[in-house]
Amino acid sequence: MPFINSKVNFDLTEGQIQNLKSQLGEAISIFPGKTERYLMLNFTQNCRMFFAGEDSFRMAMIEVKVFGKLSRCDEMTERLTEIFASELSIAPDKIYVKYEECYNWGLGGSNF
């Protein structure tokens, strides 16, 4: 039950969204037992964001929430950074990634 929530401070094209969707669908398999089948994505664009007091460059905040225990976060951070830097021309040092382990997760009217 992974959820990847991304926020950027500029417009995304439909092509960029589709490319991100595909690449994130593949990347989620870095986490053992996780697949695109239950992956939910959110792309929020045009956020008013500041990094180091500045808002004059592209930046991203990526939040990854996963049901259960996380491992291989270093590998996932590397891959997420590659994806967002390549697809959206964001400098790697302007991309934050946050992880959250969730143990109370519901789907279809019941919890796991």
C-alpha positions as CSV (number, residue, x, y, z in Angstrom):
1,M,0.0,0.0,0.0
2,P,2.4,2.7,-1.0
3,F,1.5,6.4,-1.7
4,I,3.9,8.8,-3.3
5,N,2.9,12.5,-2.9
6,S,5.0,15.0,-4.8
7,K,4.9,18.7,-4.8
8,V,6.7,21.0,-7.2
9,N,6.7,24.8,-7.7
10,F,6.0,24.9,-11.4
11,D,3.6,23.5,-14.1
12,L,3.7,19.9,-15.2
13,T,2.8,18.8,-18.7
14,E,0.5,15.8,-19.2
15,G,3.5,14.1,-20.8
16,Q,5.7,14.7,-17.7
17,I,2.9,13.4,-15.4
18,Q,2.6,10.2,-17.5
19,N,6.4,9.7,-17.6
20,L,6.6,10.2,-13.8
21,K,3.7,7.7,-13.3
22,S,5.4,5.0,-15.3
23,Q,8.8,5.5,-13.8
24,L,7.4,5.6,-10.2
25,G,5.4,2.5,-10.9
26,E,8.7,0.7,-11.7
27,A,10.7,2.3,-8.9
28,I,8.2,1.2,-6.1
29,S,9.5,-2.4,-6.6
30,I,12.7,-1.3,-4.9
31,F,10.8,-1.9,-1.7
32,P,10.4,-5.7,-1.1
33,G,6.8,-6.8,-1.8
34,K,5.6,-3.5,-3.2
35,T,4.3,-3.2,-6.7
36,E,2.4,-0.7,-8.9
37,R,-0.8,-2.6,-8.4
38,Y,-1.6,-0.8,-5.1
39,L,0.5,2.3,-5.7
40,M,-1.3,5.6,-5.4
41,L,0.3,8.8,-6.7
42,N,-0.4,12.5,-6.3
43,F,1.2,15.3,-8.3
44,T,0.7,18.7,-6.9
45,Q,2.1,21.5,-9.0
46,N,2.5,25.3,-8.7
47,C,3.1,25.1,-4.9
48,R,4.4,28.2,-3.3
49,M,7.7,26.8,-2.0
50,F,10.9,28.3,-0.7
51,F,14.3,26.5,-0.2
52,A,17.0,28.3,1.7
53,G,14.9,31.4,1.5
54,E,14.6,31.4,-2.3
55,D,11.8,30.5,-4.7
56,S,13.6,31.3,-8.0
57,F,14.5,27.8,-9.0
58,R,12.7,24.5,-9.5
59,M,12.3,22.3,-6.4
60,A,10.4,19.2,-5.3
61,M,9.2,17.6,-2.0
62,I,8.5,13.9,-2.4
63,E,6.7,12.0,0.4
64,V,6.6,8.2,0.4
65,K,4.2,6.5,2.7
66,V,4.3,2.7,2.9
67,F,2.3,0.2,4.8
68,G,4.7,-1.7,7.1
69,K,8.4,-1.6,7.7
70,L,10.6,0.3,5.2
71,S,14.0,-0.9,3.9
72,R,16.2,0.2,1.0
73,C,15.4,3.9,1.5
74,D,18.8,5.0,0.3
75,E,18.3,3.2,-3.0
76,M,14.8,4.6,-3.3
77,T,16.0,8.2,-2.6
78,E,18.7,7.8,-5.3
79,R,16.1,6.6,-7.8
80,L,13.5,9.2,-7.0
81,T,16.1,11.9,-7.3
82,E,17.2,10.5,-10.7
83,I,13.6,10.4,-11.9
84,F,12.6,14.0,-10.9
85,A,16.0,15.5,-11.9
86,S,15.9,13.9,-15.3
87,E,12.2,14.3,-16.1
88,L,11.7,17.8,-14.6
89,S,15.1,19.4,-14.8
90,I,15.3,19.9,-11.0
91,A,18.8,20.1,-9.5
92,P,19.3,17.0,-7.2
93,D,20.1,19.3,-4.3
94,K,16.7,20.9,-4.6
95,I,14.8,17.6,-4.1
96,Y,13.7,16.5,-0.6
97,V,12.4,13.0,0.0
98,K,10.6,12.0,3.2
99,Y,9.6,8.5,4.2
100,E,6.8,7.3,6.6
101,E,6.0,3.8,7.8
102,C,2.3,3.3,8.3
103,Y,0.8,0.5,10.3
104,N,-2.9,1.6,10.2
105,W,-3.9,1.5,6.5
106,G,-7.4,0.9,5.1
107,L,-8.7,-0.1,1.7
108,G,-12.1,-1.1,0.5
109,G,-13.8,-0.4,3.9
110,S,-11.5,-2.3,6.2
111,N,-8.0,-2.0,7.7
112,F,-5.0,-4.2,7.3
